[in-house]
Amino acid sequence: MAALLKPLDPPPPAPAPAPAVPSATAPALDADTAKLRQINLFVTAEDHERLRRYSFDAKLSLQKIIHEAVSEYLQRKGHAALQPATAQRPSGRR
């Protein structure tokens, strides 16, 4: 009975967390990029294909095309243009 009632050993200490290592697919964000906010846009498959082809032909990213379009729209409506914004992420374009 004494063997059953003996004090329990304290649990072993938890291992130290691994240091944070930046991912190769997600580059570290600089201060300006950290202030950016992402928005989503739904379009039909046909419109997406048209935009994708225009993007390729114009050698512009969809981000740049849509940013410019929204900026121009706001200006036509009497508002200030959007501030320049680039996410500083590789787009796959060379």
C-alpha positions in Angstrom: 0.0 0.0 0.0 2.9 2.4 0.7 4.1 1.9 -2.8 0.8 3.1 -4.2 0.7 6.2 -2.0 4.3 7.3 -2.7 4.6 10.9 -4.2 4.4 11.2 -7.9 7.4 12.4 -9.8 7.0 16.0 -11.1 6.4 16.1 -14.9 9.4 16.7 -17.1 9.8 20.3 -18.3 8.2 21.2 -21.6 10.6 21.5 -24.5 11.6 25.0 -25.5 9.7 26.2 -28.6 11.6 26.2 -31.8 12.8 29.6 -33.0 10.7 31.2 -35.7 12.3 30.8 -39.1 11.0 32.8 -42.0 9.3 30.6 -44.6 10.8 30.5 -48.1 7.3 30.9 -49.6 6.3 33.8 -47.4 8.9 36.6 -47.4 9.1 38.8 -44.4 7.0 41.9 -44.6 8.5 45.3 -44.3 6.8 48.1 -42.4 5.0 49.5 -45.5 3.7 46.1 -46.5 2.5 45.3 -43.0 0.1 48.3 -43.4 -1.6 46.9 -46.5 -5.0 45.2 -46.5 -6.1 42.6 -48.9 -9.5 42.6 -50.6 -11.1 39.9 -52.7 -12.9 40.3 -56.0 -15.2 37.7 -57.5 -15.6 37.6 -61.3 -16.9 35.0 -63.8 -14.5 32.5 -65.2 -14.8 34.2 -68.6 -13.9 37.6 -67.1 -11.0 36.1 -65.2 -9.7 34.6 -68.4 -10.0 38.0 -70.2 -8.2 39.8 -67.3 -5.5 37.1 -67.2 -4.9 37.4 -71.0 -4.8 41.2 -70.8 -2.4 41.0 -67.9 -0.1 38.7 -69.9 -0.3 40.8 -73.0 0.2 44.1 -71.1 3.0 42.6 -69.0 1.2 43.9 -65.9 0.1 42.0 -62.8 -3.6 41.7 -62.0 -2.9 43.6 -58.8 -1.6 46.6 -60.9 -4.5 46.5 -63.4 -7.2 46.3 -60.7 -5.4 48.9 -58.5 -5.3 51.3 -61.4 -8.9 50.7 -62.3 -10.2 51.2 -58.8 -8.1 54.4 -58.4 -9.4 55.8 -61.7 -13.0 54.9 -60.6 -12.6 56.8 -57.3 -11.2 59.8 -59.1 -14.2 59.9 -61.5 -16.5 59.8 -58.5 -14.7 62.8 -56.9 -12.5 61.0 -54.4 -8.8 60.8 -54.0 -6.9 58.2 -56.0 -5.6 55.1 -54.2 -2.1 55.4 -52.8 0.5 53.2 -54.6 0.6 49.8 -53.0 2.7 46.8 -53.8 2.8 43.6 -51.7 6.5 42.9 -52.4 5.7 39.3 -53.1 7.1 37.4 -56.1 4.4 37.2 -58.8 6.1 34.6 -60.9 6.7 37.1 -63.6 10.2 37.6 -64.9 
